[in-house]
Amino acid sequence: MSKIEVDKVDPQSGTALEIGTSGDTITVPSGVTLTTTNATVNLPATVGGLATGIDVTSQITGVVPTANLGSGSASSSVFLSGASTWIAAGGGSWNLISAQTASDDGQIEFTDSHFTSTYDVYKVVISDAIAATDGSDLRIRVSQSGSYSTTTDYEWGTDYLWYNDQARFGESAGTAFELTYIATGNAAGETFNSEVTIYNPLSTNNYKLFEATTMYISNTGLMYRSDFGGRFTAAYGTALDAFKFYMSTGNITSGLFVLYGLSKS
C-alpha cells in the first residue's frame, strides 16, 4: 500500500476535491480526530452504523422519522411513546370533547355526536354563566330516539346550603332536572357554575344517572351550593341521543359549557 505524506491537499482547478471512486471505502482509523468545527458539512440522507440508521434530514428539521413512528397517528388522547409506539394518554384522565360559549341562547345542547362508545362517563363544566331572566333556574332535559322528554320521568333530589342554613328538596316525577332549585340572579356579579356528571348515556341496560355540584348567586344576592342527584326513569333500555341545559324562563346570556370524557384505561 502506497503512502503519501503532505500537509495540505487542494483541488488542481476549481474548488471541488474528490476522494476515492464510487464503491470505494474511505476509512478514518481509530484514534484519529476529524475536526470540522469551522466548516460546513453536507450530510447524506441517512447515516448507517445504528440498528435502524438515522434519517438526518428529518432529525434536523425536528420531524420524527417516518421509519421510527410505528403504526398509528397522534390525537388529543394518543401520543408517541419512547418505545416508538402510539399509546393512549394516562388512565383516568378527562379528555376535552367540545366547548360551547353561550350567547343569549335558549339552550346549550350536547348530542350523540359528542358522546360515543369511546367513553362511558362524561362531565360538563359550566363556568361564569349568567341567566337572562332574574329568578329563573338551571335545568336539564334528555332526549331519546330524537325527541326530548317533557313527561314526568325525572326523579331527582338536591341538598342545598347557604351561609347560615341548609335544606333539601326533590321530585319523584318531575318534567326536568333542576340544578338550581333556589332561583338564580342576573345582577352584576351573579353567575352560576356547575360540574355535571353523566353516567353511560349510551347504555341500553341501565337507568341514566346524573349528578352535579352547582355554585351560584340567587336572585336575592345570597350564595348557594347544591348537591344534586337524578335518574331518568323512562325507557332505561334506550340510549340517550342528546341532553340540553336551559333556563326555566328566558335564555342563557353567557357562560362556557365544556364537555369532557373519562378515559377507560
TADADA-V669760 format. One record per residue. NEAR is the number of other C-alpha atoms within 10 Angstrom. Layout:
# TADADA-V669760
near=[NEAR,NEAR]
This chain:
# TADADA-V669760
near=[2,3,5,5,5,6,5,5,7,9,9,8,7,7,7,8,10,6,7,8,8,6,6,8,8,9,6,9,7,6,6,7,8,7,7,8,7,6,7,7,8,6,9,10,10,12,12,10,7,7,6,11,12,17,19,15,15,14,11,9,8,9,10,15,13,10,12,14,15,12,11,12,12,11,11,10,14,14,16,19,12,7,10,14,14,18,15,16,18,12,10,11,14,19,17,15,15,14,15,14,17,18,16,15,16,18,18,18,16,21,15,14,8,15,23,14,11,10,18,17,19,22,22,22,18,20,18,15,22,28,28,21,20,18,18,23,23,23,18,20,19,24,16,15,11,11,11,15,18,13,11,15,19,24,19,23,22,23,16,22,16,13,9,5,7,12,10,13,12,17,17,14,14,16,18,23,26,26,29,27,22,22,19,29,25,21,17,7,11,21,21,26,20,23,17,19,20,18,17,22,26,21,16,14,12,16,19,24,17,21,20,19,20,21,20,24,24,24,19,14,14,14,17,21,23,24,18,24,21,23,18,23,16,15,15,15,13,17,20,24,21,22,20,16,20,21,22,18,15,18,20,23,17,18,20,18,23,18,22,21,24,17,19,14,9]
